[in-house]
């Protein structure tokens, strides 16, 4: 493929992704997309015969970015990589928000099975990270059967649905998914693990995971 064709295809992918993010995948026809790009329908369908062909290319691009980071975690299942994965998830969700916010797209045959596969791998990666941390002496042995499998699940779920909760609650949320995950994980860290965490993130980060909880019942109860 020559450079002009390659550039045109990339421009269509980038423009369509942004346009779907703004208006929703189901709300846009291939003709409307062509009109918005000042292209003829025939020119657009030369590169992508259908809207589903375009979706397939977009989601493949997204999977490639996610898999690249996931493979790093499988090489070294550390909590440092959990930090990187949480950051990546948020970047991916902002870049491809129409996929994560639209249940019709999530259930689309081009997306559904791959997401299931990706989810299972992600949860397994979280289990591996916990097992690795226990072996290193950074995390205590499981206190109650099932707890760490639940935490591995939550550690996938919180970043995955982070954009959805921002939309529901409003965009002005100061806390991020990663700080919430550490709030769940840190109580299970050993002293060695806490020291390693502080060494990597800094004491200021460790001491500022969110707003302090109040035990003043008057602030919760009204008569």
MARSE-915855 format. One record per residue (C-alpha): z, x, y; residue in one letter. Coordinates in steps of 0.02 Angstrom, whole numbers, padded with zeros to 5 digits, always signed. Each point is the difference from the previous one (the first is absolute). Layout:
ZXYA;...
This chain:
+00000+00000+00000X;-00048+00071+00169X;+00125+00023+00142X;-00060-00152+00100X;+00022-00118-00148X;+00169+00076-00040X;+00059-00020+00179X;-00062-00180+00008X;+00090-00043-00161X;+00161+00079+00061X;-00014-00093+00165X;-00020-00166-00091X;+00154+00038-00108X;+00107+00048+00150X;-00058-00146+00108X;+00019-00128-00141X;+00175+00062-00042X;+00057-00020+00180X;-00088-00168+00018X;+00077-00068-00161X;+00170+00060+00062X;-00023-00099+00160X;-00077-00160-00067X;+00035-00002-00188X;-00118+00036-00144X;-00034-00182-00041X;-00039-00048+00180X;-00149+00118+00018X;-00173-00023-00074X;-00122+00142-00029X;-00110-00075+00137X;+00143-00003+00125X;+00040+00180-00042X;-00181+00050+00028X;-00003-00093+00166X;+00159+00084+00057X;-00076+00170-00039X;-00165-00042+00085X;-00090+00022-00165X;-00119-00113-00093X;+00067-00080-00160X;-00136+00092-00096X;+00054+00168+00070X;+00182-00033-00047X;-00041-00062-00175X;-00106+00156-00029X;+00166+00092-00012X;+00108-00142-00068X;-00088-00144-00086X;+00151-00114+00009X;+00169-00007+00086X;+00081+00035-00168X;-00101+00161-00015X;+00071+00050+00169X;+00176-00048-00055X;-00020+00104-00159X;-00044+00154+00103X;+00145-00027+00120X;+00130-00022-00138X;-00068+00151-00095X;+00024+00104+00159X;+00178-00067+00012X;+00039+00037-00184X;-00063+00177+00019X;+00122+00032+00142X;+00144-00077-00095X;-00039+00089-00164X;-00009+00168+00086X;+00180-00017+00058X;+00058-00077-00163X;-00068+00149-00097X;+00108+00115+00106X;+00153-00098-00052X;-00044+00013-00183X;-00015+00189+00016X;+00174+00011+00076X;+00095-00167-00005X;+00119+00044+00142X;+00077-00106+00137X;-00095+00107+00124X;-00157-00081-00067X;+00081-00172+00010X;+00015+00036+00187X;-00186+00042+00007X;-00047-00154-00102X;+00098-00118+00112X;-00091+00072+00152X;-00168-00015-00088X;+00031-00181-00051X;+00033-00050+00180X;-00156+00092+00062X;-00106-00081-00137X;+00067-00174+00039X;-00039+00018+00184X;-00174+00067-00037X;-00040-00135-00130X;+00114-00141+00056X;-00122-00137-00049X;+00023+00048-00183X;+00191-00002+00002X;+00022-00155+00108X;-00126-00115-00085X;+00052-00073-00168X;-00180-00049-00035X;-00053+00182+00016X;+00148+00060-00105X;-00055-00122-00137X;-00183+00050+00015X;-00067+00070-00166X;-00050+00162+00090X;+00179+00025+00058X;+00121-00091-00117X;-00008+00106-00158X;-00004+00164+00093X;+00154-00050+00099X;+00091-00045-00161X;-00044+00168-00074X;+00049+00091+00160X;+00165-00095+00010X;+00049+00045-00178X;-00041+00183+00031X;+00100-00001+00161X;+00154-00074-00085X;-00017+00129-00139X;-00012+00138+00132X;+00162-00066+00077X;+00085+00005-00170X;-00061+00178-00024X;+00068+00049+00171X;+00170-00072-00044X;+00001+00088-00169X;-00051+00164+00082X;+00137-00018+00132X;+00132-00035-00135X;-00057+00155-00097X;+00016+00105+00159X;+00174-00069+00032X;-00053-00085+00161X;+00030-00177-00063X;+00147-00065-00102X;-00029-00071-00175X;-00038-00185-00002X;+00165-00093+00033X;-00055-00169-00071X;-00142-00025-00127X;-00158-00063+00085X;+00049+00055+00175X;-00122+00146+00014X;-00145-00100-00072X;+00037-00130+00134X;+00006+00134+00134X;-00167+00070-00062X;-00072-00175+00021X;+00076-00026+00173X;-00063+00172+00054X;-00176-00063-00035X;+00025-00175+00071X;+00074+00043+00170X;-00146+00111+00060X;-00131-00114-00079X;+00058-00156+00092X;+00054+00089+00159X;-00147-00060+00104X;+00025-00179-00059X;+00181-00003+00057X;-00049+00073+00168X;-00122-00144+00025X;+00131-00129-00053X;+00141+00073+00104X;-00108+00061+00144X;-00070+00173+00037X;+00151+00060+00098X;+00096+00070-00148X;+00077+00170+00032X;+00054+00042-00178X;-00129+00067-00121X;-00020-00024-00187X;+00049+00178-00040X;+00171-00014+00084X;+00035-00159-00099X;-00046+00089-00162X;+00117+00144+00038X;+00138-00126+00038X;-00021-00065-00178X;-00015+00172-00080X;+00125+00109+00093X;+00159-00083-00069X;-00057+00065-00171X;-00023+00179+00059X;+00119+00137-00053X;+00076+00117+00128X;-00135+00125-00046X;-00132-00134+00028X;+00072-00049+00169X;-00002+00183+00055X;-00181+00019-00057X;-00046-00160+00093X;+00081+00060+00161X;-00084+00169-00018X;-00171-00083-00012X;+00019-00145+00124X;+00138+00064+00114X;+00176-00067+00031X;-00057-00110+00144X;-00121-00095-00113X;+00134-00016-00135X;+00125-00073+00123X;-00124-00121+00080X;-00075-00106-00138X;+00021-00158+00101X;+00117-00105+00106X;+00183+00012-00052X;+00064-00151-00095X;+00138-00099+00082X;+00147-00074-00095X;+00047-00115+00144X;-00013-00172-00079X;+00002-00083+00171X;-00177+00064+00026X;-00058-00094-00157X;+00103-00159+00002X;-00009-00134+00133X;+00095-00164+00008X;
